[in-house]
Amino acid sequence: MLVIQPGQKVILRQRLGENMEGTPHEFTVEGVAPDEILLFPVDRKLDIFTTFVPGEIVTGFILGDPPYQFQAVVIRARRIPMPMLMISAPEQVTIVERRRYFRVRVLFDAKVAFVMGEEGSLSDFFPATGLDISSMGIGLHLKPQPHHLVPRPAIHQKVHVIGVLPPVRPEYPKGLEFEACGEIRNITEMETGWRVGIMFTEVERRTQDLIVAWCFAFQRRIRREGLPLLEGEFAIDEIEVKGAWQQ
């Protein structure tokens, strides 16, 4: 069975240089052939023709549990009569390295600013409570305050996040502060506000590595203290990276 199938959602990132990846763009798989894959952008305003260059290598992610990743080459980009992107069928599709998407449920202080308008200006920062974190994104609780009204969040809203993870001794006696840009991918309405899931879109690789290291340290502390893993967590070393070849 093919790993990539019509109707799936795929996230593509361009390679901008060593340890640098571009803004993620979401596509829907329209067609799959032995040598190529046809993709339609979810954002029909995306200028496919100027964004993607034939011959460049892109990294793709197939969202799911577990998520998969692959590399492909851009074959063709077209914007008329409708935007589409043709990429090569990847030779190999692999499960995303588990340590990269390992999620820890933990409460921590955070603040979030919203990217406003086409000019990309930032709103004020609003206080938030972190609920979970991985190197790929975070969950936040946004609670409106009488003296500090929080804009209603929206799907695909661009945000800027600053958070401080709690101390984990001996590795992180002062905790870990991080900063990243992201996009709201899901929203849950609550009596006390909103729970939002944010996917990181711009984050330094070193920051991701530090978040992964903090998650390892946090889990080791849980094990030392004999505390149970919460729902949605798992031992990081349980699953090795596996290959799933296109048939």
Steps between C-alpha positions, in 0.01 A plus 500: 500500500629846415589723792401810302143484377250739338312714748778510758633822644872561445722771646791612279805693616770641276866461588654845548847390602683307767274439801239737353155420365242727347142577592276191485233493232202265520387304196237240415612198300298505178662216312775239539691339211804270507739790431318814612249642744252781427428741785247783540578774757248542783566876484393586147663844538844340518708605199620153403689620193734736688521300824617166361773456239519187280800293604507607864478244779212523749431316824149367545305389806189283498308580817371208701591265780775435435591783261714421195761706321662488157710698256400573143597717204273770359413410140256772404316795659191650336260775599265507196223390467537387861802478731667158511837350580651188350772324700690179443377189675740453794725196496454458874245611758605465865332538834598833654768448760298448813713724721407788270125473556503364856249708693523582870195615693621764743373837623727797433489878460470636149391805305378531144476784247283489187631590154266769370418594140697450182783717631567242771505732800477342846226563753579539869608186679221330695564271798427131447548169677699232322333157511734281295808529283708317242772620265230544232244705692315580822154506653391819676205611712396857418281662763339841440563749779274798582796736477674316213262386225642218289406492128292199404745248350446367147622197310820577301553816708873579511639557851822571686550301820735536796496237773692400811511130585533418872831398661613140473798425720783446449489564125287817494510659848364830362254347256510563126382812319413465132362713220339401171258603228207274427156446355181407683389159373211412735277681749280367780247737658501485880302673772820674605620592151663293225738212473710548187746267333788682334737352244844661491574652159819692579722373778876467525631144482693555824175602671336178378796297627480669841125428522565133419778488763269662758230241419752220558602654833137549603415138423804376690381699802155344473655155494729576797203616704287204396229716346279359223515627142197709414267421213665590170854444627726203445856390560719673244714194434211263428492534123789508256486683172358264239482519121183461301580463132261604229370182344 
